[in-house]
Structure formats: structure tokens, C-alpha cells
């Protein structure tokens, strides 16, 4: 990684940053309380109707208004935690030895404090949730014995418990972080702390809850990063940090894509929850319109920043003042929007009163009125907002890199481009076509998608060489300049986690061993009813497959150099376990996840054992096609390695007039003369 001027430091070095702690803390605390007040005000509009619809007694004002207030404070704190961690990782550079500079150090400490507040709010939400659901006063539900008793009965208790766990881990890691690489752990757990809330609530129930949940995940992460990043950048600019212009430019790019993600996902989520005709007549619909208006205002403020204040930030002090003033206004508008969103989550949407859902629609989010066929698999699509979007974006970003190389006059193998695009197309097909639609309802279809995600798509993506393309297409930062995306990629490749994950034993166990643990170890049966589990399974299949094939046939630079013979041994040592898994699956006497599949009550899928045997056969046969591709790729790589060695030998021979061959011949002459 290209670094800034080296500093012999073991802790952050001070620069000319001011100490605006009082002003910053005041603004951040004011923002959280603004969000809380807005959430309370919105909840007051719909509290009575929510209680009537839920059919529970009034738990008291402390619970009714404490739930939205604590939630709003916690979510603003979560935004500050995530935004500050991202700021420390990407918006300002570290010192030359990898230790955070003063701006990054302060940001990661703010992230620690904010994550701790988020964890405290999550803990407070556990008794508040029980009180809200049961109608009992908060004083009763706060007793530890009551919380333990209702843990398995009130889903929100578990949701907030996991939120608190992830937030505490993020806070602890951020507190001990001094080096740049550890900031990624804080980012990861900050994002994880958002997931339990995103996977619960209105979007997780009713029809189309798969689309609603996926859109809410994108919406919450995008909005949280948008607001938290803004708070971190405004704080840094207010303190006159050294890299303030760079930080604002980088945040501006991130904020643009956050606006796109938040806008699109918000529209999708609203259309799923609210019929268009109820937008003006229903309380929930009017709140959706108010939230939309607030997001439009935020987008307009961001556009104004890009055009008017960012260009003057570095050299013109009034430009800095204008950026800070309008940035603080934007933070306040964000706080109001967060409070509005919390109040919206407490307001019953119109479609909750609907009771005409089928069992299948209630479980997986949509109807399945006919058995799968070739025609339905090919034409009956349901777009996956997570993996389908990733497939399209990955293809477009890759093509942009190829075009950048072409314009520069550099070549890029057509075969690699074809492999990457084909892998993206298969990822889109596996998750958004009829395979993705019927996968949650039939084990055999699920296994087809599983084999594509773990055995076929990763092979094609690895052969596309995306890391090599990125390293060639992205410009280097240059000596003495702050590291950029190219340097971040290089640092990630040569990091300790990469070396650990690319160890042959680790990669093979993650790839093959997870099959046995998931299906034969009982884990699949425990998690299959949950939408979050399907997302995690697909992600694991894709990442573990990519990691394994990156090790054995990857053309990208890797932290470990493995010879072609060793790669062949890894393949032949791992794939038999995959084939045996398919055989074991076909021979299993018990039906995996029988209660779940029986509960769907699909008339054309009554023989679950036969369907499972088909799935086992698919798993057994699926290893043949990737094996052929792997063998061909290894043979090609082996031949190219020999060709490179031969060319190096020829060039050396030309330079020294084949001195090595002459020495060898002279040795033979001496041996012959000695006889």
C-alpha cells in the first residue's frame, strides 16, 4: 500500500486540528434528542390505533413514548458509529506505519462511544419491547426473571439482544483500535448491529416480505452511512483537519450512491407496504410522503454542497464556514428524518389488516400456484434486490474497468471478460429467476441454486481476474500521497486475514465442510424458515466457493503462492468429499427440514423424500462440470508457467551468450577427458 510520509509512531500523531469537542458533542447530542422528539410526536399520532390493532392493554406513557425515543437515540448513535468508523478507514489516510492519524483516531473513538450508546439503547429496548407487546407496565417487565421467561416468546427481545451484542463488540474493538486495519472489524460489527432491526418489524411480515426486507436492509445501511459519514466529515471540517478537502470529496462520492440506494430502496419498500391509493388517505401513507420529502431536501442539500462549498473548502476559510454551517443544518434534517422513520415503524401499515394470505405467501413472501417446469424456471422471475443488484453492479463496474484500460491503450483478455460476465449472469439467474423463486419451497431446486452459487459461479468469477483488472485500471496514489482504492486492495490482499483464509486447509474446510454441517448437522432445518438465513446461506456459498477457487485456479495475486502440482492435489483431495456428500444426502433416511416443507402444504411436492433424493443426486453430479473447468484451467496455467520459464531462460541465454550451456558442455568434456 502506498503510504504517507513515514512517522516513527506507535500512536496517533497530533496535527493542527482544533479541539471543538464541546461544540461537536453539543451538535451530536442535540441531533439525537431532535430525532427522539420527532419520533415521539409521530408516535403520538398513531399510538391509539396501534394499540387497538394489536389488541393489547395500554402499557402506559413511559412505554408508549419510551420505545420510539430510545429507538431514535439508538439509531442516531448507530449512524454516528458506522459513519465515524468508515471515516477513519477510508476518508482520511493513516500514518506511514499504518497507525491512524489524529483525525482517524478521534473518529474511531467517537465510533466507540456511539456504539456503546447504541448498545445501551438496545438493552433498554428489551424490557420496553416486552411491555409494549404484553401491555404490562415497564416496572413489571424490567425484572430479570420476567425477561428470561419471555425471551423465547417475544421476538423483539432476541432482536435487541443481538443488536446489543454486535454493538458492544464494535465499541470494544473501536476502543482498542490504533492501526488502520482494525477499523474494518468495527465497520463489520457496526453493520451487523443494524441487521436484527432490519430483519424485524413490518417488512418481515405479510406478503412480499422478501422484497420488503431486502429493500429495508439496503435502506437502513444506506441511510445510516449517509448520516453518520456526514456527521464525521462536518466534525473533521469544524476541527480544521489536515485532510478535510480529501475527506469531503471522498464522502461526497459515497453520499451520492447512498442517495441512490436510499431513494430506490425506499420507493420499493413503500410500494410493498402501502397501496398508491392510500398514500394521501392513510396515516402511514402520509408519513411515507413526509419522509420522502425529507429525503428530497437532504438530497438537494447534498447537491448544493457538491456545487458550491466543496470546491472552496481547501483554500477559502469562508468556504469552510459555509460547508460547516450547511452541514450542521443537514445533520439536523437527518435527525428529523430518522425520528420520522422511527415513528413510521411504530405506525401500522394499511396491509397489516389483510388476512387473505396463503400459507406459502406468509412463509416465503409470494404465491406459488403451479409446480416448477423448464418454462417457469426460465421465465417466472422475481428480482433479488441483494444478489441480483450485486450481479448487475459487478458486471457494470468490471466493464468500466475494461473500457478504462482500452482508452488508455492497454489490452485485456476477452476470455476473462466473458468469464466474469457469464458468472454475473448466472448469479442473477440463480437468485432472481425461477430457481430463486422456487428455491425456498423445494429442496431439489434449492440444491440446484446452491451448486450454482458454490461450484459454477465462483469458478467463472475467479477466471475473470477482477483484482488484476482493478490493480491495472485504478491509478496509483503516488509517493507521499494519501492511499486510495488501489492501495487498499493491495493491503487487503497481503493482510493477515487473507493469508489465514487462503491456507489450503482453511479454504477447503470452509468450502466442503460447510455442506456437512449445514445439511447433515441439523443447521439447515433450524434456520430454513428465516429469510435472513437464506441471505446468509447464499452469501456463504458464494464467498467460500470464490475463496477456494481463487486458491486453486485464481489468476489474481494472492497472499500465498501455490504450485500447480499443489493446486491439483488440493482439488483431488477436496472434491471427493463433495461427491460423498451427495451420496450421503441421497442415502439419508430422514427428511431434512420436514416440518418446514410439510407446513408449506404444496400439493405438487408431497413426496419430500423423493425430492430430497433428487437434491442429493444434483449435489453428487454438480462437481463434474467445475472439475473439468478446473483441470483445463490448471493445464493452461501449467503450460503458461513453463512458457514463461522458457522465455526467461532464452533471454538470459541471449544476454550471457548461453554461458550456462557452455559451462555444462565444458563439464562434460572434462569428465570425458578424465576417463
Buried (B, 14 or more C-beta within 10 A) or exposed (E): BBBBEEBEBEEBBEEEBEEBEEBBEEBBEBBBBBBBBBBBBBBBBBBEEBBEEEEBEEBBEEBBBBBBBBBBBBBBBBBBBBBBBBBBBBBBBBBBBBBBBBBBBBBBBBBBBBBBBBBBBBBBBBBBBBBBBBBBBBEEBBEEEBBEEBBEEBBBBBBBBBBBBBBBBBBBBBBEBBBBBBBBBBBBBBBBBBBBBBBBBBBBBBBBBBBBBBBBBBBBBBBBBBBBBBBBBBBBBBBBBBBBBBBBBBBBEBBBEBBEBBBBBBBBBBBBBBEEEBBEEBBBBBBBEBBBEBBEBBBEBBEBBBEEBBEBBEEEEEBBBBBBEBBBEBBBBBBBBBBBBBBBBBBBBBBBEEEEBBEBBBBBBBEBEEEBEEEBBEEBBBBBBBBBBBBBEBBEEBBEBBEBBEEEEEEBBEEBBEBBBBBBBBBBBBBBBBBBBBBBBBBBBBBBBBBBBBBBBBBBBBBBBBBBBBBBBBEEBEEEBBBBBBBBBBBBBEBEEBBEBBEBEBBBBBBBBBBBEBBBEEBBBEBBBEBBBBBEBBBBBBBBBBBBBBBBBBBBBBBBEBEBEBBBBBBEEBBEBBBBBBEBBBEBEEBBBEEBBEBBEBEEBEEBBEBBBBBBBBBBEBBEEBBEBBBEBBEEBBEEEEEEEEEEEEEEBEEEEBEEEEEEEEEEEEEEEEE
